Amino acid sequence: MPHLFEPMKIRDLTFKNRIGVSPMCQYNYQNGFSNDWQVVHLGARAVGGVGFVIAEATAVEARGRISPHDLGIWTDDHIEPLRRVTSFLKSQDVIAGIQLAHAGRKACTNRPWDGGNPIQADDPTYWPVVGASAIAFHENYQSPKELSINEIHDIQMKFEESAQRSLEAGFDFVEIHAAHGYLLHSFYSPVSNHRTDEYGGSFENRIRFLVETVQRVRRVWAERLPLMVRISGTEWTEDGWNIEDSIQLCHRLKTEGVDVIDCSSGGNIPGVKISLTPGYQVSISEAIKNNAGMKTATVGLITDPFHANEIIQEGKADFVLLGRELLRNPFWAINAATTLNQPSPIPSQYLRAYK
């Protein structure tokens, strides 16, 4: 029976355990450049015993940032600072992943601790946003410019170029961010995509942007290395994207060389009520794993080692991602190993503290 600390091999990579750092925006960068904060932030979790890290949403172009302070990978100049991150992660025997992202119609907002509101047009940091259709995320947000087909292809090329830069920066896998109401999600959702061309209307048309983006990334991403996609498995509304849609999408993504589906939810429709209980998204992972034959990662208020281990043992996911719990406790994985009577991944430098 698999368990939380059992290694797993995908393509040429072996994950030493099933615990990953969920991509969490830090909003702490200038012009997209990685810095000491990212090295220390992710490095601390690596020292704490996780099997892999997914670096936060990293914009493939400047207008794809959520805020002016987001991480970016839209120029070659961004590569070298990111190498500092991957170099340290690998020195701790931790697999380094990066989430490639475009915020679409949810771009151009202030940082959470600055209010998180959309930046107004008279602010010098403002920029126009784009989306699947000219439908604002919320009445306080910009109405996005509907992307033309040529502009869609241009953004797909930016994902491809960013994947190539990620490879050069030393990342072991790429995760394409297609969740939480950001650009790729806004295309496959019938709520935010009202287009009438080949990128809108039918299910096949609405998933086209994501499928073609995966094809572009897989073309440059090394065959020996895994590719992940994060999706919103459901929008939690009757007229929105649902789990049956996700299963159908994942069947398609599997044929395009996607190895793991990172199963999240929501984010595209404001005001939706979700019952936020521990592991509230595990059922999404379980449904996709069982019905689409995909490896999956689950996330969502998972804090207890026994709960995380049970998810793996019962075959509901292949990986457990932690977010806020790892912000509170970077050494969660070490503590979990002790709790579960597994060999503890304690760094040699810290052994004296555990004797």
Secondary structure, DSSP 8 states (H G I E B T S, - for coil): ---TT--EEETTEEESSSEEE--------BTTB--HHHHHHHHHHHHTT-SEEEEEEEESSGGG-SSTT-EE-SSGGGHHHHHHHHHHHHHTT-EEEEEEE--GGG-SB--GGGT--B--TTSTT----EESSS--SSTTS---EE--HHHHHHHHHHHHHHHHHHHHTT-SEEEEEE-TTSHHHHHH-TTT----STTSSSHHHHTHHHHHHHHHHHHHS-TTS-EEEEEES--SSTTS--HHHHHHHHHHHHHTT--EEEEE---SSTT------TTTTHHHHHHHHHHH--EEEE-SS---HHHHHHHHHTTS-SEEEESHHHHH-TTHHHHHHHHTT------GGGGGGG-
